[in-house]
Amino acid sequence: MCSHEHENQEEQQETAQQQEQILEFGSVLPSSAKHNIHCLNIIGQVEGHYILPPQNKTTKYEHIIPALVAIEQDRTIEGLMIILNTVGGDVEAGLAIAELIAGMKTPTVSLVVGGGHSIGVPLAVSAKDSFIVPSASMTIHPVRMSGTVLGVPQTLSYFEKMQDRIVRFVCANSKITQERFRQLMLANGQLVMDVGSVLDGEAAVKEGLIGRLGGLSDAIECLYDMIENHSEKEVISGVSHCDRPQ
């Protein structure tokens, strides 16, 4: 077999592997880029302890969690790009994924396109730096639960504690204050038959929830700069590394 045919076979195998990654896990690992970064896609509804109906587009946390562990261990992966377009979903599953991302040494950047609603908010701010496109939106509302709920004080206490966990995480990983975040969470008049707020891209940045307004190339450039110009200690600190003039 000539070398040209052998190279073609290798390219076909690599393409097939990337297609399988996209279909199965919503992720892809490029092989010929300036830096070796992993792209992780969180779309649809975050599926947690219960399987959602087949017509729902879901991101399964049992797929995302081992992928994050593998990325953190793989020394060939220099950075992680997280693309978010989610309606929310299982609160504990989403918060678990967000905590794992926040605890990574690997440089991480998130980009919200479409929407980063509900539990998508902690996921968006969990990266070391965050971007949102102007047309995207983020919905902030109190914790809700479907199905049978016991009308006892313990249930209300459970909701309150769960909500406090989310508020603390979001405010610890963004520039918004707890007081302002709770105001947005309990605002009236924006959501039909519910309380909460909807922020577009510009408003999310103005409120300090997301780091900056930008698209895919901006997020990739930020991740490249994070990889190239900062030491491991600066990466672990979680300080924004991309505060260049826009």
N, C-alpha and C positions, 0 to 999 in steps of 0.2 A: 504494500500500500504506500503510495507517495505521500510526502509530507503535507501537501496541499489538501488531500482528501482527509488526512488525519486531523488537520486543523479545523476543517469544516465539521467533522464529527464532534470535536470538542466544543465548538461553538453551538452546535445544535443541542448537545447535552446540557450546556450551561443555560441556554434559553429555556429548555424544557424544565430545568430545576427552578428557574426564576418564576416561570408561569405557575408551577405547582405551589411555590411559596405564596404567590399572590392569591391563588384560588383557595388554598387551605387555611392560611393564617393572615391574609391581608398585609403581608410584609414582603420586602425584597431587599437583598443585599447586593448592591452594585459591585462589579469587579474591576471596572476601568475608570475610576473617578480620581479626582485630586487627592481626596482622603477617603478612607474606607469607612463609610457611614451606613448604618442600618436604618431603613425606613419602616416604621411601624404604623399601621393604619387602625384607628379606633373609630368604627362607624356604626350607624344604626343604634340599637339598644344594647346596653351592657347587660349581658346575661349572667346571672349569679347562680344561686342555689337551685333555682327552678328552671326547667327547660321551657322556652317560649314557643308559641305556635310556629309552624314551619313557614308561614307567610311573613314573619317578622325578620327583617335584616338585623343580625345580631353580631356582637363581638363577645366571644366566650372567654371568661376570665381564666378558665383552665388552659387555654391556649396562650394567653398573654403572659401569665405569671412565669411559666417555665421559659418562655422566650426571653423575658427580661433577665432571668437568672443566667441564661446562656450568653446573652449579650455582655453582661457585667463580667463574666469570666473570660470571654474571648479577647485575647490581647491583640488580635488583628483588627477588631472593630474599634475605630477611633472616636466615633460619635453616634448618637441616636437622634433621629428625626421622627417626631411623633405628629402625625396628621390626624386632626380631630374633626369629625362631622357626626355628632351623636345627639340623640334626643334624651340621653340620660339612661336610667335603668336601675339595677340593683344597687342600693346605696352602699352596703358593706363591701360588695365586690368591687365597685368603682373606687371606693376609698382605699381598699387594699392595694389595688393597682397603682393608685396615686402615691401611696406611701412608699411602695417599692421604687418607683421612678425617682421620688425625692431623695431616696437613700442611696442612689447610684453614684459611684465615682466617675463613671463614663460621662463625658460632656453630653448634655441633652438640651434640645430645643423643641418647643411645641408650636404648631401652627393650626389655628382654628379656621376652618373653611366651612361655609354652610352654617353650622351651628355647634355650639358647645354648651348644651342646656343641662340644667339640673346637676346631676353628679358629674357631668362633663366639665363643670367649673373647676372642681379640685383637680381633675385630670389635666386641664389646660395649664394651671399654675404650678403643677408638680415639677415641671422641667426647670432647668437652671435659667433659662430665658424663654420668653413666650411672645408669639406674634399672632395677629389676627388680621384677616383681610377686611377691607371696608364694608363689604356686603354681608359679612357674617354677623350672627347675633348670638347672645348668651342670655338664657333665662335663669333668673335666681328666684327661688321660692322655698317655703318651708318643707321639711320632710313630710312625705305623704305615704300612705300605705293602703293598698287595695285588699279586698277580701274581708273576712270577719275580724272585727276589732272589738276587744272587750272594753266596755265603758267603765273602767276603773281608774283610780288615781295612778296606779303603777304604769298603765299604758301611756298616760300623758307624760309621766316622768321619763319613760323610755324614749319617747319622741324628743323630749327636751334635751336629754343627754346625747342622743344621736346628732341632733342639730348642733349642739355645742361642739362636738367633735369636728364636724364639717367646717363650722365658722372658724375654729382655732387653726385648722389646717390651711384653709384658704388665706387667712390673714397672715399666717406665719410664712407663707410662700408667695406673697404678693405685697403690694404697697397700700392696699385698702385697709382701713381700720375696721375693727370689729363693730363699732357703733354704726358706721356707714353701711357696712355689709348687712347688718340686721335691718337697717332702715329700708334698704332695697328689697330685702327678703320679705318684708311685711307691708310693702307699699300697696295702696289700693288704686283701682282704676285702669290698670294696664292689662291684666289677665281676666278673661271671661270666667266668672264663677270661681275665682281663685284670687289669692294675694300674691304679690311678687312683682318683679321688674324684668323688662326685656331691654338689653343694652345692645346697640349695634357696635360695629368695630371701633369707631371713633370714641363712643361713650365708654366702652370697656377700658380703653387706654386712658382716657381722661379720669376715670374713677380710680385708676391704679390697679385694676384687676389684672389686666394684661400688660406686658412690658412695652410693646410698641406695635404700631400699625405697619403692615408690610405683607408681601407675598412670598412665594416659594423661594425666589432667588435671594431675597433679603434674609430669610431664615437659614438657608444653606450657607450664605456668606458669614452670618453670625456664628454658625456652628464651626465653620472652617477657622475663623478667627479664634474661637474658643480653644480649638485643638492646637493651633499654631503658636499663639502668643501668651498663653497662661500656664502657669505651673499647676501640678496636681493639687497643691494646697489651695490655690485660688478656685479651682474647679469644685472642690469639696465644700468650700465655704458657701456656695449657693448665691454669691453676689452676681448681679447682672454684669456680663462681660461685653455688652454690645452698645454701650451708651455713646455712640458716635453721633454727630449731628446728622439729621436727616436731610 
